Amino acid sequence: MDFSFYFDLPLALRLLLQGTAVILVLFPLAAACSMAERKISAWIQGRPGPNRTMPPFMAYVPVIAPILRSLGLFQLAADGGKFVFKEDPIPGHVNKLYFVLAPILSMIPALTTITVVPFGAYLNQAGAWVPIVLANLDVGLLAVFAVSSLGVYSIILAGWASNSKYPFLGGVRASAQLISYELSMTLSVLPVFLWVNAPGGSGTLSLFDVVQSQSQPGLWGGAWYAFLMPVSAFIFLVALFAETNRQPFDMPESEADLVGGFHTEYGAFKWSLFFVAEYCHMIVGSGIFVLLFLGGWNPLPWVPLQTVIEAIGLAGQPLLTGALAVGIFLGKVVFFIFFFMWVRWTLPRFRYDQVMTIGWKKLLPLSIANLIVYALVIAWIERS
Amino acid sequence: MAVIQVERKPLTLAERTYLPQIYHGLKTTLKHLVAPTVTLQYPEQRPEIPTGYRGVPTLVKDPNGREKCVSCQLCEFVCPPKAIRITPGEIPESSPHAHVERAPQAFDIDMLRCIYCGLCQEVCPEEAIWLQKQYSMTGYTREEMVNHKDRLYELGGTLPDDHFKWDKKKAAEDAAAHGGHH
């Protein structure tokens, strides 16, 4: 097939189309996560979950409609519709401008970080891997860290603008928690980039290059970084739970002691925006974990995608290769979304002082020690 | 001394990392994830009602089709929320059950008042009122929530009778009238 007509389009239009396409996938995926959350919660608790809602006309569709109904997909549509159309009250005591601004602000970093996350790759005519990404920045991971941390501003803003004590406490907790875990998270990925950036080459923080360095042949080249650096992977994962405000770290929300935390005063569409943003953060965070530590779109450790497409004869098919890569990557991300929900029903919420203790007294020293050990080991390997 | 000093063991390193505990917890929740659900799809699937269940109070007939209630009104007097209202009536001479003392002319149980305590069943000397297995009562008006006599018998149906005490009494009376010793 010939796609030259697409590449003849002006760059701005092409980027606009690509960005729209990504958002059109990410946004419904985040919404679908809310239904997945309800279903998985139900299954773990021995319930079937939402399985009743169905528009009357769908009753005439055999097979498919009952399956969709038992998966609760119509419930998802009904809930989405409800959020759009229900009354959206603004309490009288809030700071109106910032109150409305907060949920909008929460969406911006959530949807922005996806731009530097590569979700697949294909082989071009020259036989080189090309990432499928909106912007393959050299500072990829830094950009993600920089922008995703902005997400907490919306929570602080929501907590403050609500002008009521529980949202305020939620906002304060969110900011303290973010600062505590951001440090460990950043320190935990440094060994990965120490290892990726061999001396002599040009330095990079690009996520695509991290995946490429996990797709090399050989025992060391094919190993995912989760095997080479398990401690880093663990710290990153724990910090990811804390940064996305998921249980057991959902201090800002913490409905048992803070009513609803930062979103106590919110309802309807504004409330749902906070949740779509949280799920977007989860999706992007899982994606980054997969890219850094679980080999991105490589199907298995020590089995890079290149081996697979040569084995099944897709080498000359960039479109199919790309689709396969995106599929594998999305599969891993979806597993991690499931893992988030699985952990939610396994671990009780930490107390706030425990969250701080774990962050500052356990994870931070551990990540510093981890960094020092790997720096020494990598220096020793490079020297010999 | 009844005080037992329990030794508080220090946590091991593995326990302090939480990791083995998290692993076992994840295994437990995964087991529950794949286990079959424990809930009922209610309107389609109905729960099995255990014997001795105290549902809606009903009136029952004996195997001969006689209404067991003799309108003694004990249940009406014992009923804590005063849900029962009985109007006693006589049994016509032509009835095959004329030998029975009386029968209710009207028997109303207001299910908006009933608290399902079962005292009426306990107090009934005729075993005529039973709390049976119906557990769901609905209606659109207050009037619909009052069970009248015909409805009470419809809900109650027939229960076996071990005694047939009125028949025995009549047989004894008949025997006495025909030259018995009594």
Interface residues (C-beta under 8 A of the other chain):
Chain A: I40 W43 I44 Q45 G46 R47 P48 W342 V343 W345 T346 L347
Chain B: I22 G25 L26 T28 T29 L30 H32 L33 V34 A35 P36 T37 V38 T39 Q41
